[in-house]
């Protein structure tokens, strides 16, 4: 394993060759870390869990964020942990056509055409260069659209662990909106008309509990725009909606159409909203921290307005040290603290309390500054050597620590 030396706020790592199959079993990294905030900050969430335990409805959690949440690794493990204890309410929200090639969700398999991506994929709208930038991004900060009938996509729930009995498709009502064909389990084509005068429509279907496939294809008589789909079970349980976008920042939520977004939040009826941003903002050194503070305050106000009865938690940035590989020795890598990370954490901690939300410090949870280095150096590995992202094992570990924090102070109906 690597040799670490801490020198005046800097770590120098001597990178050793990979070890063989005989590996020392080392305790998993990470530190149990509570959620900070005002008293009873999770009361709405915990009250919903109690009702769910009694079989009286769902507890929905919306998780917005960047790459730490986008791949549904951290949130997927959260979903599994909570559903194991409180009941499986289903997968939840997803995009019915992949907005980018690597888009993934736990328990969901995409089976679209195998031809070149650019020839068949649906266009997508989100805050990114060369994308449609009109603010109509729906719940997740993105939407997909197509008008050519040759553009189609299909996804299915996995045979094991992702059974569903309820499906809904959320679409934009457009003045020149086209029709959409939906085929479930290879059955008859259902024609959905999306023409309207703005807002969104919801097409719903109750299904037999099991694994199902869903295929979408425009009819070709106008543009079809989809804000998302929902795959759930018609029973009590927990649902975790993963709403992350790679490279995202919290301030981008201010450019989502607030009226549309707020209505879609209300449609999902969350008991808890989680904002997991800050890692990318920690690298925005050219932006004065006062600008970040002002924007985050507006984001929190928008969230509280959209879901006044829901609990909310901010998840702070991950440990992301500055990396210097130009040491003159290819076996050495040096790391130094990224000063803006601490500023982001302090800002989130203060503003979350002002908004009545909780704050969870991810840097503390992974072990403090430079902990990402030890996670990457761990055998088996818990983080990648970009020293930003975790491995699947690492995200599962982090999800366990965070879920424990979410349930701290919770008392079940039997206690």
C-alpha positions as CSV (number, residue, x, y, z in Angstrom):
1,X,0.0,0.0,0.0
2,X,1.0,3.6,-0.3
3,X,3.1,5.5,2.2
4,X,1.5,8.7,3.4
5,X,3.3,11.7,4.9
6,X,1.5,14.8,6.1
7,X,3.7,17.9,5.7
8,X,2.3,21.3,6.7
9,X,-1.1,20.9,5.2
10,X,0.2,18.8,2.3
11,X,0.2,15.0,1.8
12,X,2.9,13.3,-0.3
13,X,2.0,9.8,-1.5
14,X,4.5,7.2,-2.6
15,X,2.5,5.0,-4.9
16,X,3.4,1.3,-4.5
17,X,2.6,-1.5,-7.0
18,X,-0.8,-3.2,-6.6
19,X,-0.7,-5.9,-3.9
20,X,-1.4,-9.5,-4.7
21,X,-4.3,-11.7,-3.9
22,X,-3.2,-12.2,-0.3
23,X,-4.5,-8.9,1.3
24,X,-4.8,-7.8,4.8
25,X,-8.4,-7.3,5.9
26,X,-8.7,-3.7,7.0
27,X,-11.7,-2.1,8.7
28,X,-13.9,-0.1,6.3
29,X,-13.1,3.7,6.4
30,X,-15.5,6.4,7.4
31,X,-16.9,8.0,10.6
32,X,-20.4,8.0,11.9
33,X,-21.5,11.7,11.4
34,X,-24.8,13.2,12.7
35,X,-26.9,15.7,10.8
36,X,-26.6,19.1,12.3
37,X,-29.4,21.6,12.6
38,X,-32.4,22.8,14.6
39,X,-34.3,20.5,16.9
40,X,-36.8,18.2,15.2
41,X,-35.4,19.1,11.8
42,X,-36.3,15.6,10.5
43,X,-39.7,15.4,12.3
44,X,-41.8,15.5,9.0
45,X,-39.6,12.7,7.5
46,X,-39.8,10.6,10.7
47,X,-43.6,11.1,11.0
48,X,-44.0,9.9,7.4
49,X,-41.8,6.8,8.2
50,X,-44.0,5.9,11.1
51,X,-47.1,6.1,8.9
52,X,-45.3,3.9,6.3
53,X,-44.5,1.4,9.0
54,X,-48.2,1.1,9.8
55,X,-48.9,0.5,6.1
56,X,-50.5,3.9,5.6
57,X,-48.8,5.3,2.6
58,X,-45.4,6.0,1.0
59,X,-42.4,8.0,2.2
60,X,-40.8,9.7,-0.8
61,X,-37.3,11.2,-0.7
62,X,-36.0,13.5,-3.5
63,X,-32.3,13.6,-3.9
64,X,-30.8,16.4,-6.0
65,X,-27.1,16.7,-6.7
66,X,-24.2,16.2,-9.0
67,X,-22.0,13.2,-9.9
68,X,-22.0,11.7,-6.4
69,X,-25.8,11.1,-6.9
70,X,-26.2,10.9,-10.7
71,X,-25.2,7.2,-11.1
72,X,-27.6,6.1,-8.4
73,X,-24.9,4.2,-6.5
74,X,-25.1,6.1,-3.2
75,X,-28.8,6.7,-3.6
76,X,-29.4,3.1,-4.7
77,X,-27.9,1.8,-1.5
78,X,-29.9,4.3,0.5
79,X,-33.0,3.0,-1.3
80,X,-32.2,-0.6,-0.5
81,X,-31.4,0.1,3.2
82,X,-34.6,2.1,3.8
83,X,-36.8,-0.3,1.8
84,X,-35.5,-3.3,3.7
85,X,-36.6,-1.7,7.0
86,X,-39.7,0.2,6.0
87,X,-41.0,-1.6,2.9
88,X,-40.4,-1.5,-0.9
89,X,-42.4,1.3,-2.4
90,X,-40.8,0.9,-5.8
91,X,-37.9,2.4,-7.8
92,X,-39.4,5.9,-8.2
93,X,-38.6,8.6,-10.7
94,X,-36.4,8.1,-13.8
95,X,-36.0,9.5,-17.3
96,X,-37.8,7.3,-19.8
97,X,-35.2,7.9,-22.5
98,X,-31.5,8.2,-21.6
99,X,-30.4,11.9,-21.5
100,X,-26.8,10.7,-21.9
101,X,-25.2,7.4,-22.8
102,X,-24.0,6.5,-19.3
103,X,-27.3,7.3,-17.6
104,X,-28.1,4.5,-15.2
105,X,-30.5,3.5,-12.4
106,X,-30.2,0.6,-10.0
107,X,-32.6,-2.2,-11.0
108,X,-33.4,-0.7,-14.4
109,X,-32.0,-1.9,-17.8
110,X,-32.1,0.2,-21.0
111,X,-32.6,-1.8,-24.2
112,X,-32.7,0.8,-26.9
113,X,-31.3,0.4,-30.4
114,X,-27.7,-0.6,-30.8
115,X,-26.9,1.8,-33.7
116,X,-24.7,4.9,-33.3
117,X,-25.9,7.1,-30.5
118,X,-26.3,10.3,-32.5
119,X,-28.7,8.5,-35.0
120,X,-31.4,7.5,-32.6
121,X,-31.1,9.1,-29.2
122,X,-33.7,11.6,-27.9
123,X,-32.6,15.2,-27.6
124,X,-32.3,16.4,-24.1
125,X,-32.7,19.8,-22.4
126,X,-30.6,20.8,-19.4
127,X,-28.1,23.5,-18.5
128,X,-25.2,22.5,-20.7
129,X,-23.6,24.0,-23.8
130,X,-25.3,22.9,-27.1
131,X,-28.4,21.9,-25.2
132,X,-31.9,23.4,-25.3
133,X,-31.8,26.1,-22.6
134,X,-35.4,27.2,-22.1
135,X,-35.8,26.4,-18.4
136,X,-38.4,23.7,-19.0
137,X,-36.5,20.9,-17.4
138,X,-39.1,19.3,-15.2
139,X,-38.4,17.8,-11.8
140,X,-34.8,16.5,-12.4
141,X,-33.4,19.5,-14.1
142,X,-33.6,17.8,-17.5
143,X,-36.1,16.7,-20.1
144,X,-35.9,14.6,-23.2
145,X,-37.6,15.3,-26.6
146,X,-38.1,13.8,-30.0
147,X,-40.3,14.2,-33.1
148,X,-38.8,11.6,-35.5
149,X,-40.6,8.2,-35.2
150,X,-37.3,6.4,-35.7
151,X,-36.2,7.7,-32.4
152,X,-37.2,5.3,-29.6
153,X,-36.0,3.9,-26.4
154,X,-37.0,1.0,-24.1
155,X,-36.3,0.2,-20.5
156,X,-37.3,-2.6,-18.2
157,X,-37.2,-3.5,-14.5
158,X,-34.8,-6.2,-13.6
159,X,-36.2,-9.7,-12.9
160,X,-35.0,-9.6,-9.3
161,X,-35.4,-6.8,-6.9
162,X,-37.3,-4.3,-9.0
163,X,-40.9,-5.5,-9.3
164,X,-43.5,-2.8,-10.1
165,X,-47.2,-2.5,-10.2
166,X,-47.7,1.2,-11.1
167,X,-46.3,3.3,-14.0
168,X,-46.8,6.9,-15.0
169,X,-45.3,9.0,-17.8
170,X,-45.0,12.8,-17.2
171,X,-45.0,14.8,-20.4
172,X,-45.1,18.5,-21.5
173,X,-48.4,19.9,-22.8
174,X,-47.3,21.8,-25.9
175,X,-49.4,23.8,-28.4
176,X,-47.8,21.8,-31.3
177,X,-47.1,18.7,-29.3
178,X,-47.1,15.4,-31.1
179,X,-48.4,12.0,-30.2
180,X,-46.4,9.3,-28.4
181,X,-46.7,5.6,-28.7
182,X,-46.2,3.6,-25.4
183,X,-45.9,-0.1,-25.4
184,X,-45.8,-2.0,-22.1
185,X,-44.5,-5.6,-22.0
186,X,-44.6,-5.8,-25.8
187,X,-48.4,-5.4,-25.7
188,X,-50.7,-3.2,-27.6
189,X,-49.5,0.4,-28.5
190,X,-51.1,3.1,-26.4
191,X,-51.4,6.5,-28.0
192,X,-50.8,9.5,-25.8
193,X,-51.6,12.9,-27.1
194,X,-49.3,15.6,-25.7
195,X,-50.9,18.7,-27.3
196,X,-52.0,21.3,-24.8
197,X,-51.6,24.8,-23.6
198,X,-48.6,24.4,-21.2
199,X,-47.9,22.7,-18.0
200,X,-47.6,18.9,-17.8
201,X,-49.8,15.9,-18.1
202,X,-49.5,12.5,-16.5
203,X,-50.4,9.2,-18.1
204,X,-51.0,6.5,-15.5
205,X,-51.3,2.7,-15.6
206,X,-51.8,0.0,-12.9
207,X,-50.0,-3.2,-13.6
208,X,-49.7,-6.7,-12.2
209,X,-46.8,-6.9,-9.7
210,X,-43.7,-8.1,-11.5
211,X,-41.0,-7.1,-13.9
212,X,-42.1,-4.9,-16.8
213,X,-40.7,-3.3,-20.0
214,X,-41.7,0.1,-21.4
215,X,-41.0,1.3,-24.9
216,X,-41.6,4.9,-26.1
217,X,-41.7,6.2,-29.7
218,X,-43.0,9.4,-31.2
219,X,-45.7,9.1,-33.8
220,X,-43.9,11.7,-36.0
221,X,-46.6,14.4,-36.0
222,X,-44.9,16.9,-33.7
223,X,-42.4,17.3,-31.0
224,X,-42.8,15.1,-27.8
225,X,-41.2,16.3,-24.6
226,X,-41.0,14.1,-21.5
227,X,-40.2,15.3,-18.0
228,X,-39.9,11.8,-16.6
229,X,-41.5,8.5,-15.6
230,X,-42.4,6.8,-12.3
231,X,-42.1,3.1,-11.6
232,X,-43.5,2.1,-8.2
233,X,-45.5,-0.5,-6.3
234,X,-49.1,0.1,-5.2
235,X,-48.3,-0.5,-1.6
236,X,-46.7,1.3,1.4
237,X,-43.0,1.7,1.5
238,X,-40.1,4.0,0.8
239,X,-39.3,5.6,-2.6
240,X,-36.0,7.3,-3.3
241,X,-35.9,9.6,-6.4
242,X,-32.4,10.0,-7.8
243,X,-32.2,13.5,-9.4
244,X,-28.5,14.0,-9.9
245,X,-26.7,15.5,-13.0
246,X,-23.0,15.1,-13.6
247,X,-21.1,18.4,-13.1
248,X,-24.2,20.2,-11.6
249,X,-24.2,23.1,-9.2
250,X,-26.9,24.2,-6.8
251,X,-27.3,27.6,-8.4
252,X,-28.4,26.0,-11.7
253,X,-31.7,25.2,-10.0
254,X,-32.5,28.9,-10.2
255,X,-32.7,28.6,-14.0
256,X,-35.2,25.8,-13.9
257,X,-38.8,27.1,-14.5
258,X,-39.9,27.6,-10.9
259,X,-43.7,27.2,-11.6
260,X,-43.2,23.9,-13.5
261,X,-40.6,22.5,-11.0
262,X,-42.7,23.4,-7.9
263,X,-45.8,21.7,-9.3
264,X,-43.8,18.6,-10.1
265,X,-42.3,18.6,-6.6
266,X,-45.8,18.8,-5.2
267,X,-46.8,15.9,-7.5
268,X,-44.2,13.7,-6.0
269,X,-45.2,14.8,-2.5
270,X,-41.9,14.3,-0.7
271,X,-41.4,13.8,3.0
272,X,-37.7,14.7,2.6
273,X,-35.6,16.7,0.1
274,X,-31.9,16.3,0.0
275,X,-29.5,18.8,-1.8
276,X,-26.1,17.1,-2.4
277,X,-24.1,19.9,-4.0
278,X,-20.9,21.7,-3.3
279,X,-18.0,19.5,-4.6
280,X,-18.0,21.3,-8.0
281,X,-18.6,24.7,-6.4
282,X,-15.4,24.1,-4.3
283,X,-13.5,24.4,-7.5
284,X,-15.0,27.7,-8.6
285,X,-12.2,29.8,-7.3
286,X,-12.8,32.7,-9.6
287,X,-16.3,33.3,-8.0
288,X,-16.5,35.3,-4.8
289,X,-18.0,33.3,-2.0
290,X,-20.6,36.0,-1.4
291,X,-22.1,35.2,-4.8
292,X,-22.4,31.5,-3.8
293,X,-23.9,32.5,-0.5
294,X,-26.6,34.6,-2.2
295,X,-27.4,32.0,-4.8
296,X,-27.7,29.1,-2.3
297,X,-30.0,31.2,-0.1
298,X,-32.3,31.6,-3.0
299,X,-32.2,27.9,-3.8
300,X,-33.1,27.0,-0.3
301,X,-36.0,29.5,-0.3
302,X,-37.3,27.9,-3.5
303,X,-37.1,24.4,-2.0
304,X,-38.9,25.4,1.2
305,X,-41.6,27.2,-0.8
306,X,-42.2,24.2,-3.1
307,X,-42.3,21.7,-0.2
308,X,-43.1,23.6,3.0
309,X,-44.1,20.5,4.9
310,X,-41.1,18.3,4.0
311,X,-37.9,18.0,5.9
312,X,-34.7,19.1,4.1
313,X,-31.0,18.3,4.4
314,X,-28.0,19.7,2.7
315,X,-25.1,17.3,2.1
316,X,-21.8,19.1,2.0
317,X,-19.0,18.7,-0.6
318,X,-16.8,15.7,-0.5
319,X,-13.1,15.9,0.3
320,X,-11.4,17.1,-2.8
321,X,-7.8,18.1,-2.2
322,X,-5.6,19.9,-4.8
323,X,-3.5,17.3,-6.6
324,X,0.0,18.0,-7.8
325,X,1.6,15.2,-9.9
326,X,4.6,17.4,-11.0
327,X,6.9,16.4,-8.2
328,X,9.9,15.3,-10.2
329,X,9.3,11.7,-9.1
330,X,6.7,9.7,-11.0
331,X,6.1,7.6,-7.9
332,X,5.1,10.7,-5.8
333,X,1.9,12.7,-5.8
334,X,1.4,15.7,-3.5
335,X,-1.9,16.9,-2.1
336,X,-2.8,20.2,-0.5
337,X,-6.0,21.5,1.1
338,X,-8.5,23.2,-1.2
339,X,-9.4,26.4,0.8
340,X,-12.7,26.9,-0.8
341,X,-14.1,23.6,0.4
342,X,-14.1,24.9,4.0
343,X,-15.9,28.1,2.9
344,X,-18.5,26.0,1.1
345,X,-19.1,23.9,4.2
346,X,-19.4,26.9,6.5
347,X,-21.8,28.6,4.1
348,X,-24.0,25.5,3.8
349,X,-24.0,24.9,7.6
350,X,-25.1,28.5,8.3
351,X,-27.7,28.8,5.6
352,X,-29.2,25.4,6.1
353,X,-29.9,26.3,9.8
354,X,-31.4,29.6,8.7
355,X,-33.8,27.8,6.3
356,X,-34.7,25.2,8.9
357,X,-32.8,22.4,7.1
358,X,-30.2,20.0,8.4
359,X,-26.5,19.8,7.3
360,X,-24.5,16.7,6.9
361,X,-20.7,17.1,6.5
362,X,-19.4,14.6,4.0
363,X,-15.8,15.5,4.6
364,X,-16.2,14.6,8.3
365,X,-18.0,11.4,7.3
366,X,-15.1,10.2,5.2
367,X,-12.6,11.0,7.9
368,X,-11.6,14.7,7.4
369,X,-9.3,16.5,5.0
370,X,-7.2,14.2,2.8
371,X,-9.4,11.2,3.7
372,X,-10.2,10.7,0.0
373,X,-6.5,9.8,-0.4
374,X,-6.8,7.0,2.2
375,X,-10.0,5.8,0.6
376,X,-8.3,5.5,-2.8
377,X,-5.3,3.8,-1.1
378,X,-7.5,1.3,0.8
379,X,-7.5,-2.4,-0.2
380,X,-10.2,-3.0,-1.5
381,X,-10.4,0.5,-3.0
382,X,-13.1,2.8,-1.8
383,X,-12.3,5.8,-4.0
384,X,-10.8,6.3,-7.5
385,X,-7.5,8.0,-8.1
386,X,-9.1,11.1,-9.5
387,X,-9.5,11.8,-5.7
388,X,-13.0,13.0,-6.2
389,X,-15.3,10.1,-6.8
390,X,-15.8,6.9,-4.8
391,X,-16.0,3.4,-6.1
392,X,-19.2,1.4,-5.8
393,X,-18.0,0.0,-2.6
394,X,-17.2,3.5,-1.3
395,X,-20.6,4.9,-2.2
396,X,-22.3,1.9,-0.5
397,X,-20.2,2.6,2.6
398,X,-21.1,6.3,2.5
399,X,-24.8,5.5,2.0
400,X,-24.7,3.4,5.2
401,X,-23.2,6.2,7.2
402,X,-25.7,8.8,5.8
403,X,-28.7,6.5,6.3
404,X,-27.8,6.0,9.9
405,X,-27.7,9.7,10.4
406,X,-31.1,10.1,8.8
407,X,-32.6,7.6,11.2
408,X,-30.9,9.1,14.3
409,X,-33.6,9.9,16.9
410,X,-36.2,7.9,15.0
411,X,-38.5,5.7,17.1
412,X,-40.6,3.0,15.4
413,X,-44.2,2.3,16.0
414,X,-43.3,-0.6,18.2
415,X,-41.1,1.3,20.6
